[in-house]
Amino acid sequence: MESPVVERSVVITNPQGLHARPADLFARLALKFDSKIEVIRDNHRVDAKSILHMLTLGAAQGTELTLQAQGPDAEEAIDAITRLIVSDFAADETLSQESAS
């Protein structure tokens, strides 16, 4: 049986938007999970594990994104990525929480 898709909407609050550093943090965090993780903006769907794909979203402050994950750790992945976004990409806190898990 295929695992269910976990989906959540988030808004980019970082004043600089999803530029290179946050996109790198986002992709590196996504790579820690086995699930397939995608990010959707309007009709544009990208692989969350690729910094280049993430940058193509052009997500400025206030942009709403939909996170989708499917796989064995989908819920954990969406929770971790949401924490990263809500923290305005404060990587040290989010990544250390993931390491402790």
Residue pairs with C-beta under 8 A, 6 or more apart in sequence:
2 70
3 35
3 70
3 71
3 72
3 74
4 70
4 74
5 68
5 69
5 70
5 74
6 68
6 69
6 70
6 74
6 75
6 77
6 78
7 66
7 67
7 68
7 69
7 78
8 66
8 67
8 78
8 82
9 64
9 65
9 66
9 67
10 64
10 65
10 66
10 67
10 81
10 82
10 85
10 86
11 62
11 63
11 64
11 65
12 18
12 59
12 60
12 61
12 62
12 63
12 64
12 65
12 85
13 61
13 62
13 85
13 86
13 88
14 22
14 61
14 85
14 88
14 89
15 61
16 22
16 61
17 58
17 59
17 60
17 61
17 63
18 26
18 54
18 55
18 57
18 58
18 59
18 60
18 63
19 55
20 51
20 55
21 89
22 89
23 51
23 54
23 55
24 51
25 84
25 89
25 91
25 94
25 95
26 48
26 51
26 54
26 81
26 84
26 85
26 89
27 48
27 49
27 50
27 51
27 54
28 95
29 80
29 81
29 84
29 94
29 95
29 98
30 37
30 48
30 49
30 77
30 81
31 49
32 80
32 98
33 69
33 71
33 73
33 74
33 76
33 77
33 80
34 71
34 72
34 73
35 69
35 70
35 71
35 72
35 73
35 74
35 77
36 69
36 70
36 71
37 47
37 48
37 49
37 67
37 68
37 69
37 74
37 77
37 78
37 81
38 45
38 46
38 47
38 48
38 67
38 68
38 69
39 45
39 46
39 48
39 54
39 57
39 65
39 66
39 67
39 68
40 46
40 65
40 66
40 67
40 68
41 57
41 58
41 59
41 63
41 64
41 65
41 66
44 56
44 57
46 53
46 54
46 56
46 57
47 53
48 54
48 67
48 81
57 63
57 65
59 65
67 78
67 81
67 82
69 75
69 77
69 78
71 77
76 101
80 94
80 97
80 98
83 94
83 97
84 90
84 91
84 94
87 93
87 94
